[in-house]
Amino acid sequence: MIEVEVKARAREDTKERIAALGATPIGVENHLDLYFNSPLRDFKESDEALRIRIKEEGARLTYKGPKLDQQTKSRRELTIRIDDPTQMRDVLSLLGFVLSAKVRKKRTKYSYQGMVIALDEVEGLGTFLEVEAQAEANWENEKDRVLSVLKRLELEHTIRRSYIELLEEKRADLKIG
């Protein structure tokens, strides 16, 4: 499956703009994302990600392949449900994978025309908006749809960096300053 995704920094009125679109609230989730790096290749260099996401409804292991274009965060994504995130973390560790980052966020989700709009309050970073759709083969059509929603919300400046990269940049800026 291809996850077609765009991200932008939210504005103060973004929640109201989402409501004005007619998006339907889905719910609020709290995420703890544990990111791992491979002993075989540096995921930062290969533009891949391996994550355990822990939330109220359970945990999942997700692999994300390299981004497919220069404008969005679209990429191949494979996700499986796991029963015990602690045991999964131990398995990864025994296989040589190293915990490289933790990201905590509160995600408010909305449904809109077959897409998910997520308003993320990321610990240490602020609030972001993501628009996500799924595609099997022809993901370019979905790309146009998610970019269109971003434009309708008047958030046209996309961010391709992950929350991990943004947190690392912030830490580096704090060290310099």
Secondary structure as the mmCIF struct_conf table of DSSP 4:
data_model
#
loop_
_struct_conf.conf_type_id
_struct_conf.id
_struct_conf.beg_label_comp_id
_struct_conf.beg_label_asym_id
_struct_conf.beg_label_seq_id
_struct_conf.end_label_comp_id
_struct_conf.end_label_asym_id
_struct_conf.end_label_seq_id
STRN STRN1 ILE A 2 ARG A 9
HELX_LH_PP_P HELX_LH_PP_P1 ALA A 10 ARG A 11
TURN_TY1_P TURN_TY1_P1 GLU A 12 ASP A 13
HELX_RH_AL_P HELX_RH_AL_P1 THR A 14 LEU A 21
TURN_TY1_P TURN_TY1_P2 GLY A 22 GLY A 22
HELX_LH_PP_P HELX_LH_PP_P2 ALA A 23 ALA A 23
STRN STRN2 THR A 24 ASN A 37
BEND BEND1 PRO A 39 ARG A 41
HELX_RH_AL_P HELX_RH_AL_P2 PHE A 43 SER A 46
TURN_TY1_P TURN_TY1_P3 ASP A 47 ASP A 47
STRN STRN3 ALA A 49 LYS A 55
TURN_TY1_P TURN_TY1_P4 GLU A 56 GLU A 57
STRN STRN4 GLY A 58 LYS A 67
BEND BEND2 LEU A 68 THR A 72
STRN STRN5 ARG A 75 ILE A 82
BEND BEND3 ASP A 83 ASP A 83
HELX_RH_AL_P HELX_RH_AL_P3 PRO A 85 LEU A 94
TURN_TY1_P TURN_TY1_P5 LEU A 95 GLY A 96
STRN STRN6 VAL A 98 TYR A 112
TURN_TY1_P TURN_TY1_P6 GLN A 113 GLY A 114
STRN STRN7 MET A 115 VAL A 122
TURN_TY1_P TURN_TY1_P7 GLU A 123 LEU A 125
STRN STRN8 GLY A 126 ALA A 135
BEND BEND4 GLU A 136 ALA A 137
HELX_RH_AL_P HELX_RH_AL_P4 TRP A 139 ARG A 152
TURN_TY1_P TURN_TY1_P8 LEU A 153 GLU A 154
BEND BEND5 ARG A 161 ARG A 161
HELX_RH_AL_P HELX_RH_AL_P5 TYR A 163 ILE A 176
#
